[in-house]
Amino acid sequence: MIIAPLVFATIVSGLISMGKSSSLGSITVKAMSWFIGASFISLLLGMGLANYFQPGVGMNLVIPKEAVDVGVSASSLSLQTFITHIFPRSFAEAMANNEILQILVFSIFFGSALAYVQHQSGATVIGRIIDELCRVMFRITDYVMAAAPIAVFAAIASAITVQGPKLILDYSIFIGQFYVGLLILWMILISFGYIFLRKDVFRLVKAVREPTTLAFATASSESAYPKTMEALNKFGVPKRITSFVLPLGYSFNLDGSMMYMSFAVLFIAQAYNIDLSFTQQVLILLTLVITSKGIAGVSRASIVVIASTLVMFKLPEAGILLILAVDQFLDMGRTATNVIGNSIATAVIARTEVGNEEVDEVEEVVVDSIVPVSRLADNT
């Protein structure tokens, strides 16, 4: 209800704030470089832990002779589908279906065009409406979040009631190994953040504690989006950077989900006694880098990508059933990790842009202070 219009309003508002600044290209390059690097690290960590812990070894499952319906469509993921999917047929349809990536693409085009118009002719009515829309959506968010404690309790109670405590005990080793991996990933992300933010990275982690907890309890990054943006702004990240980088991260920087995908694929292969060579594992990693992008807003997105990867590499699709039962508990951890990863990425990019902002401001002052030659001639 609130995420789609909030993403649109914040991105457009952020692009308007950038105006004629040359930092937009710099921010985009830095953001995508961080996202791709973090994706590779997360996938490599998941594969490394799966090879080290070998959670599926000893299960000795038999590959089913007939195809098993796991209730997950895996045939719709391809590079061609991804490229055609990112451009919405209709903005209204993208908003109605909560297609975050399509909304992101449209918002970038719309915001860039509006920023150009405002630079040419001054402030516009649409620009003021967008700013007011941001304020309205954040107020609606406050109303929704007032009921968050009840929703969190209901979500946890529902998961335990439906799945049962015995199931958690049966999968406790697998779940425990996965959460050890998430802990290591947190340490890696915070370490990279420390390089740029120094001790402020610990203040950042504390600042996003509330949205991270909310994401963990609800297993939904979208529910934590407004609070994450608010926490980053309070931390000191400029609104124009938060409004652009954070939504971008929701489609391209899912660190926890990336680690889970590689970990789960190898777990399923081990459970069926399928030995994957080093070359095959590298190909799986490269495949996951491509197929995992732009899946925000897709229900059970990680499961869909895993199922697609299993089909591509001739692995038993029935293996999805092994992780489907406990996916809710795994989703909680990886969703919280996604929030932490995007928060650190946004703060780091903001810190590296401080110098560029100062240069832009100096250039604007110099340009504005230059007196045209024609005016000097008139004065003489």
Buried (B, 14 or more C-beta within 10 A) or exposed (E): EBBBBBBBBBBBBBBBBBBEBEBBEBBBEBBEEBBBEBBBBBBBBBBBBBBEBEBBEEBEBEEEEEEEEBEBEBEEBBEEEBEEBBEBEEBEEBBEBBBBBBBBBBBBEBBBEBBEBBEEEEEEEBBEEBBEBBEEBBEBBEEEBEEBEEBBEEBBEEBBEEBEEEBBEEBEEBBEBBBEBBEBBBEBBBEBBBEBBEEBBEEBBEBBEBBBBBBBBBBBBBBBBBBBBBBBBEBEBBBBBBBBBBBBBBBBBBBBBBBBBBBBBBBBBBBBBBEBEEEBBEBBBEBBBEBBBBBBBBEBBBBBBBBBBBBBBEBBBBBBBBBBBBBBBBBBBBBBBBBBBBBBBBBBBBBBBEEBBEEBEEEEEEEEEEEEEEEEEEEE
